[in-house]
Amino acid sequence: LPLYVAPVHASPELATKSKCMSCHQVEKKVLGPSFKDIAAKYKADKTAEAMLANGIVKGVKGKWGKIPMPPQKIAPADAAALAKWIVTL
């Protein structure tokens, strides 16, 4: 039987490959907030996915304290996939 290959969806594996896990974890704060804390903060925000994807690509300053998140070297499609995954946590 041939194996079905699913398209790449955001997941802990994409977050790890993209080096997100250097500063973030799913459950606990490291250098940056946990992904679950991010999801909770923006739970009611209908623009959260786009805003988070933009923040991943362009960087974020002042939303979670003094430590800024620099712009990440990541494809916009991967940033969008990560943002979509984060808001589901």
N, C-alpha and C positions, 0 to 999 in steps of 0.2 A: 504494500500500500504506500502510495506517495504521501509524504508529509505535507500538510497544509501550512503554508507560511503566511502568517498574519502580518499586516502592515505594522510598522513600528509605532507603538503608542507610548506616551510618556509613562514612566514608571520609576521605581527606585533605581533600576538599571540605567535609564537615560540620565537621571539626576546624578548618579555616580560617574558615568562616562563624561558628563558635562562639567564635572568638578564641583557641582553644587554641594555635595556632601562634605566638602572641605570646611564649609562654614555653617551649613544647615543640616539638621537631622529631621526625620519625620516626627518623632515624639518629643524631643527635648531641644532646648536652646543651646547653641554652641556659641559661635561668634555672632551669628545672626539668629533670628527667631526660628522656632521649629516650623515645619511646613503646616502642621495642624494649627498652630497659633495664627499663621497667616490666613489659612482657610477660615478660621473662626472670625477673625477680624473683618474679613470681606464677605462673609456669608450672605448678607442681604444686598450686596452691591452688584447690580446687574452688569456693570462695566469691569468687574474684577479681573476677568480673564485677560482682556485687552490691556488693562492697566498693569497687571503683573508681567505680561509678556514684554511690554514696553520697558518696564523697570529692569527686567533681566538683561535686555539688549543695551539700554542706555545708562543703567545704573540708577541707584536710589539714594537719596540723602535726607536724613531727618525724620523719616517715618517710624523708625524703630530705635531711636536713641542716637547717640553720637557717632557710632561707627557706620560710615557709608558703605553701600555695596557698589563697587566699581562696575562699569560696563563689562559685560561678559562677552567673550569671543565665542558666539554661538549662533547658529543659523536661526533666522526669525521663525521658521517653521518649528524648530525644536523648542524655542522659547515659548511659542504658542502652545505646543503640546505639553510642556512642563506646567505652564500656567493652568491649563485645563485640568491636569492631574492634581495639582495643588488644591484647587478649589473643591475637589471631590473628597478631600480627606476629612 
